[in-house]
Amino acid sequence: MYHYQPFDTQFVRNRVAIFSDQIARRIDGSLTEEEFRPLRLMNGLYLQLHAYMLRVAIPYGTLNGRQMRQLARISETYDKGYGHFTTRQNIQFNWPKLTDVGAILSDLADVEMHAIQTSGNCVRNVTADHFAGAALDEIADPRPIAELLRQWSTDHPEFQFLPRKFKIAVTGSPNDRAVTKAHDIGLRMVQNALGTPGFEVSVGGGLGRTPMIGQVVRDFLPTQDLLPYVEAVLSVYNRLGRRDNKYKARIKITLHETGAAELTRMIEARFIQIRPQFSGQDQQVLAAITKAFAPPLYKTADLSTYQATYQADGLFRSWVDTNVSAHKQAGYAIASISLKAQGQTPGDATAAQMRVIAEMAEQFGHDELRISHEQNVILPHVHQSDLYALHQNLSAAGLATANLGLISDIIACPGMDYCALATARSIPVAQNIALRFDALKLEHDIGPLKLKISGCINACGHHHVGHIGILGLDRAGVENYQITLGGDATETAAIGDRAGPGFSYDEIVPAIERLIMAYLALRIERSESFLKCYQRLGAAPFKEALYPKDRENHAA
């Protein structure tokens, strides 16, 4: 993985010093909260429902054991002993005292971490496929590109005050695990007719109150042209993007109002104009970065014990079948650690759990970890001979829940438990759904299903692209939960269809249960997923299950 160079270290230390001084001036009253707000947002500090919240960047979801241990220590020293991993591959601390934030940032800098540009109208944390560098279907590791974008965008003088926040996602696989088409810029690695790697570039994706799927503006962009092309997109958006209405300021609205063809023309014209200015320097930087992402020194070991244990131990076999994915290296596997144990808060990890994960990465995973946008932790490089020992250690720490990709592996925003913008609870709904289907013992029979929950229209829980999405709203002071069906976050991305009137807090879990029971009755074979079944049959039979006749007069 990439390690800080002297410039990175000095840059981050300077920012810590500057922001620590700004914090001191806020505390002594020299700065009002209004004056302090843009300064703290540039450094990832929010004022939430109950307290300040610090959002720490985990660039492209990659960190090591030492960094995870430091996050654990910070959570115990300055917070309430846990952290919350987000859909942007960040970690949030929900209870820091303002007086401690400077010390937290200094502790982060000790392990090459920071909170810069995790908020504000700038290029946010660049996210990537959580299987990067390990996936069997990968064309190339996308993280060097993501690191190049991180370095280029950090404190970029032209793009620190964009019309609105700006998000970039990148994947090195044709199968999209990074939700690229729901981002302002999505970069999906593809190959041309000669087998040369490049990128499909989509622009204008985004969820929130106006969900849109990104439009492809380049079917194939050579890697050497990527940085000037991204700069061209940002440059055009910075000029055209609306600043009169923050709800219409994202590039998706710019694309809609300008037209995809015209915006593409403007991007291409700007690209031609600025491309000569790069003169290969970015490729020299990329080449140096790429060396930092060399594969680990893979080992060889006998697999007979693993194979025997897999056959003999049902719990282990279930975990492997559900949480372990194919690796590009023979004899290796990708092991996903669920942070969604039934009844727990999705994405939360205690300090003790973080330390266990760090130890597992060091002992069994070549000291590499990934954070997924689905709020889980990945050990990308585990030899199959080590999987049983890994599973035993995870089990002892309560981290061996075998539910990756199943109905209890729910993406959920913090909702009204923490967020000042939320209009409904998300966490209890996720917990209640997970507990209900665990009690029914149907989770594995249901099979792959992406259920996502947001506590307001800002859609931090990605509900629009869930196979089943739940959006919590306030209706005259009462929580009301809308259901969407048929969303898709992959390379065939789609926005889900609203099913109909919403449900009260007490009604939402029974409604999801009726929906799932209908699916189990409707599927033509066990291998037909919920999404495939919905695409085959359409909404009608699922609406009938959600809205039986005794609910015909249910108010919207």
Residue pairs with C-beta under 8 A, 6 or more apart in sequence:
1 62
1 63
1 64
1 143
1 292
1 293
1 368
2 62
2 143
2 147
2 289
2 292
2 293
3 112
3 292
4 12
4 112
8 112
9 109
9 112
11 154
11 155
12 109
12 112
12 114
12 116
13 109
15 43
15 105
15 114
15 116
16 102
16 105
16 106
16 109
16 114
19 39
19 40
19 43
19 101
19 102
19 105
20 101
20 102
20 105
20 106
22 31
22 36
22 39
22 40
23 40
23 98
23 99
23 101
23 102
24 102
25 31
25 36
26 33
26 36
26 40
26 98
27 98
27 99
31 39
33 47
37 47
38 120
40 46
40 47
41 119
41 120
42 116
42 117
42 119
42 120
42 122
42 160
43 105
43 115
43 116
43 119
44 54
44 55
44 56
44 57
44 115
44 116
44 117
44 118
44 119
45 52
45 53
45 54
45 55
45 101
45 115
45 119
46 52
46 53
46 54
46 55
46 119
47 53
47 420
48 94
48 418
48 419
48 420
49 416
49 417
49 418
49 419
49 420
49 422
50 94
50 95
50 418
51 94
51 95
51 96
52 95
52 96
52 97
52 98
52 101
53 92
53 93
53 94
53 96
53 418
54 92
54 93
54 96
54 101
54 104
54 115
55 86
55 90
55 91
55 92
55 115
55 118
55 119
56 71
56 90
56 91
56 92
56 93
56 108
56 113
56 114
56 115
56 118
57 90
57 113
57 114
57 115
57 116
57 117
57 118
57 125
58 89
58 90
58 91
58 113
58 125
58 371
59 89
59 125
59 126
59 146
59 147
59 150
60 89
60 126
60 127
60 128
60 132
60 142
60 143
60 146
60 147
60 150
60 170
61 89
61 127
61 128
61 130
61 132
61 370
61 371
61 372
61 373
61 378
62 128
62 132
62 143
62 368
62 369
62 370
63 113
63 369
63 371
64 361
64 367
64 368
64 369
65 358
65 359
65 361
65 362
65 367
65 369
66 111
66 358
67 111
67 112
67 113
68 354
68 355
68 357
68 358
68 361
68 369
69 354
69 355
69 358
70 107
70 108
70 110
70 111
70 113
71 83
71 91
71 354
72 83
72 351
72 352
72 354
72 355
72 358
73 107
73 351
74 83
74 93
74 104
74 107
74 108
75 81
75 82
75 83
75 93
75 350
75 351
75 354
76 351
77 107
78 93
78 96
78 97
78 100
78 103
78 104
79 93
79 94
79 95
79 96
80 94
80 95
81 350
81 351
82 348
82 349
82 350
82 351
83 91
83 92
83 93
83 348
83 349
83 354
84 91
84 92
84 93
84 94
84 345
84 347
84 348
84 414
85 91
85 339
85 347
85 348
85 349
85 371
85 375
85 376
85 377
86 92
86 347
86 375
86 460
87 373
87 374
87 375
87 411
87 413
87 460
87 461
87 462
88 118
88 124
88 125
88 127
88 167
88 373
89 125
89 127
89 128
89 130
89 371
89 372
89 373
90 118
90 125
90 371
91 371
92 414
93 104
94 414
94 418
96 104
105 114
105 115
108 114
108 115
116 154
116 155
117 123
117 124
117 125
117 153
117 154
118 124
118 125
119 165
120 160
120 165
121 160
121 161
121 162
121 163
121 164
121 165
121 166
122 153
122 156
122 159
122 160
122 161
122 162
122 165
122 166
123 149
123 153
123 156
123 159
123 162
123 166
123 167
123 168
123 234
124 165
124 166
124 167
124 168
125 150
126 146
126 149
126 150
126 153
126 168
126 169
126 170
127 146
127 167
127 168
127 169
127 170
127 178
127 183
127 373
128 142
128 143
128 146
128 169
128 170
128 171
128 172
128 178
129 135
129 138
129 142
129 170
129 171
129 172
129 173
129 176
129 177
129 178
130 177
130 178
130 370
130 371
130 372
130 373
130 374
130 376
130 378
131 138
131 173
131 177
131 325
131 334
131 370
131 378
131 380
132 138
132 141
132 142
132 143
132 171
132 172
132 370
132 380
133 141
133 143
133 293
133 295
133 368
133 380
134 327
134 328
134 329
134 332
134 334
134 380
134 381
135 172
135 173
135 177
135 325
135 326
135 327
135 328
135 334
136 325
136 326
136 327
136 328
137 173
137 174
137 175
138 172
138 173
138 189
138 328
139 172
139 173
139 174
139 189
139 190
139 191
139 197
140 172
140 189
140 197
141 172
141 293
142 170
142 171
142 172
142 187
142 189
143 293
144 286
144 289
144 290
144 292
144 293
145 170
145 187
145 223
145 226
145 286
146 170
147 289
147 292
147 293
148 226
148 227
148 282
148 285
148 286
148 289
149 168
149 170
149 227
149 230
151 285
151 289
152 227
152 230
152 231
152 282
153 159
153 168
158 234
158 235
158 238
159 166
159 234
159 238
162 234
162 237
162 238
162 241
163 237
163 238
163 241
163 242
163 243
163 249
163 250
163 254
164 241
164 246
164 249
164 250
164 251
165 250
166 184
166 185
166 234
166 237
166 251
167 183
167 184
167 185
167 206
168 183
168 184
168 185
168 186
168 187
168 230
169 178
169 179
169 180
169 182
169 183
169 185
169 186
169 187
170 178
170 180
170 186
170 187
170 188
170 189
170 199
171 177
171 178
171 180
171 187
171 188
171 189
172 189
173 188
173 189
174 188
174 189
174 190
174 491
175 490
175 491
176 188
176 489
176 490
176 491
176 493
177 490
178 186
178 373
179 186
179 373
179 462
179 465
179 489
179 493
180 186
180 187
180 188
180 202
180 205
180 214
180 491
181 202
181 205
181 213
181 214
181 491
181 493
182 205
182 206
182 207
182 213
182 214
182 462
182 464
182 465
182 489
182 493
183 202
183 205
183 206
183 214
184 203
184 204
184 205
184 206
184 214
184 237
184 250
184 251
184 252
185 201
185 202
185 203
185 214
185 230
185 233
186 201
186 202
186 203
186 205
186 214
187 199
187 200
187 201
187 226
188 199
188 200
188 202
188 491
189 197
189 198
189 199
189 200
190 197
190 198
190 199
190 200
190 219
190 220
191 197
191 198
192 198
192 220
196 222
197 223
198 220
198 221
198 222
198 223
199 218
199 220
199 221
199 223
199 226
200 216
200 218
200 219
200 220
200 221
201 216
201 217
201 218
201 221
201 229
201 233
202 214
202 215
202 216
202 217
203 214
203 215
203 217
203 233
203 251
203 255
203 263
203 267
204 212
204 214
204 215
204 251
204 252
204 254
204 255
204 256
204 260
204 263
205 212
205 213
205 214
205 252
205 493
206 212
206 214
206 250
206 251
206 252
207 459
207 462
207 463
207 464
207 465
208 250
208 457
208 458
208 459
209 247
209 457
209 458
209 459
210 247
210 250
210 252
210 253
211 459
211 464
211 495
212 252
212 255
212 256
212 495
213 493
213 494
213 495
214 252
214 493
215 255
215 260
217 233
217 260
217 263
217 264
217 267
218 229
221 229
224 283
225 271
225 275
227 278
227 282
228 271
228 274
228 275
228 277
228 278
228 282
229 267
229 271
231 274
232 267
232 268
232 270
232 271
232 273
232 274
233 251
233 267
235 270
235 274
236 263
236 266
236 267
236 270
237 251
237 254
240 254
240 258
240 263
240 266
241 249
241 250
241 251
241 253
241 254
242 248
242 249
242 253
242 254
243 249
254 263
255 263
258 266
295 329
296 366
296 368
296 381
297 366
298 329
298 331
298 332
298 381
298 383
299 383
300 331
301 331
301 383
301 385
301 386
302 385
303 331
303 384
303 385
305 385
305 388
306 384
306 385
306 387
306 388
309 316
309 388
310 316
310 317
310 320
311 317
313 388
315 395
315 400
315 402
316 387
316 388
316 391
318 402
318 444
319 391
319 400
319 402
320 387
320 391
321 402
322 402
322 403
322 404
322 405
322 406
322 444
323 335
323 336
323 337
323 338
323 402
323 403
323 404
324 333
324 334
324 335
324 336
324 387
325 333
325 334
325 336
326 333
326 334
327 333
327 334
327 380
327 381
329 381
331 383
331 384
331 385
332 381
332 382
332 383
332 384
333 382
333 383
333 384
333 387
334 378
334 379
334 380
334 381
334 382
335 365
335 378
335 379
335 382
335 387
335 390
336 372
336 376
336 377
336 378
336 379
336 404
337 357
337 360
337 376
337 377
337 378
337 379
337 394
337 399
338 376
338 399
338 400
338 401
338 402
338 403
338 404
338 409
339 346
339 347
339 348
339 349
339 375
339 376
339 377
339 399
340 346
340 347
340 375
340 376
340 401
340 403
340 408
340 409
340 410
340 434
341 398
341 399
341 401
342 401
342 403
342 408
342 431
342 434
342 435
342 438
343 431
343 434
343 435
343 438
344 431
345 412
345 427
345 430
345 431
346 375
346 410
346 411
346 412
346 427
346 430
347 375
347 412
349 357
349 377
352 397
353 397
353 398
353 399
356 393
356 394
356 397
356 399
357 369
357 377
357 399
358 369
359 393
360 379
360 390
360 393
360 394
361 367
361 368
361 369
361 379
364 379
364 382
364 383
364 386
364 389
364 390
365 379
365 380
365 381
365 382
366 381
368 379
368 380
368 381
369 377
369 378
369 379
369 380
370 377
370 378
370 380
371 377
371 378
372 378
373 411
373 462
374 409
374 411
375 411
375 412
376 404
376 409
379 390
382 390
391 400
394 400
401 408
403 409
403 443
405 448
405 449
405 450
406 443
406 444
406 446
406 447
406 448
406 449
407 433
407 434
407 437
407 443
407 446
407 449
407 451
407 516
408 433
408 434
408 437
408 438
408 443
409 451
410 430
410 433
410 434
410 451
410 452
410 453
411 450
411 451
411 452
411 453
411 461
411 462
411 466
412 426
412 427
412 429
412 430
412 452
412 453
412 461
413 419
413 422
413 426
413 453
413 454
413 455
413 456
413 460
413 461
414 422
414 426
414 427
414 455
414 460
415 422
415 424
415 425
415 426
415 427
415 429
415 453
415 454
415 455
415 456
415 472
416 422
416 423
416 424
416 425
416 426
416 455
416 472
417 425
417 426
417 427
417 428
419 455
419 456
419 460
421 456
421 458
422 455
422 456
422 472
423 455
423 456
423 457
423 472
423 473
423 474
423 479
424 455
424 456
424 472
424 473
424 474
424 479
424 480
424 481
424 505
425 455
425 472
425 479
425 505
426 453
426 454
426 455
426 461
426 472
429 453
429 470
429 472
429 481
429 505
429 508
429 509
430 453
432 509
433 451
433 509
433 512
436 509
436 512
436 513
437 443
437 446
437 513
437 516
440 513
442 516
442 520
445 520
445 526
446 516
446 519
446 520
446 530
447 526
447 527
447 529
447 530
448 529
448 530
449 467
449 468
449 529
449 530
449 531
450 465
450 466
450 467
450 468
450 487
450 489
450 531
451 466
451 467
451 468
451 469
451 470
451 512
452 461
452 462
452 463
452 465
452 466
452 468
452 469
452 470
452 487
453 461
453 463
453 469
453 470
453 471
453 472
454 460
454 461
454 462
454 463
454 469
454 470
454 471
454 472
455 461
455 472
456 471
456 472
456 473
457 471
457 473
459 471
461 470
462 469
462 489
463 469
463 470
463 471
463 484
463 487
463 496
464 484
464 487
464 495
464 496
465 487
465 488
465 489
465 493
465 494
465 495
465 496
466 484
466 487
466 489
466 496
467 485
467 486
467 487
467 488
467 496
467 529
467 530
467 531
467 534
468 483
468 484
468 485
468 496
468 512
468 515
468 530
469 483
469 484
469 485
469 487
469 496
470 481
470 482
470 483
470 484
470 508
470 512
471 481
471 482
471 484
472 479
472 480
472 481
473 479
473 480
473 481
473 482
473 502
474 480
475 502
478 504
479 504
479 505
480 502
480 503
480 504
481 502
481 503
481 504
481 505
481 507
481 508
482 498
482 499
482 501
482 502
483 498
483 499
483 500
483 502
483 503
483 511
483 512
483 515
483 546
484 495
484 496
484 497
484 498
484 499
485 496
485 497
485 499
485 534
485 539
485 542
486 494
486 496
486 497
486 531
486 534
486 535
486 539
487 494
487 495
487 496
488 494
488 531
497 539
499 539
499 542
499 543
499 546
500 543
500 546
500 547
500 556
501 547
501 554
501 555
501 556
502 556
503 511
511 546
514 545
514 546
514 548
515 542
515 545
515 546
516 530
517 545
518 541
518 542
518 544
518 545
519 530
519 533
519 534
519 542
522 533
522 537
522 541
523 530
523 533
524 533
524 536
528 536
534 542
547 554
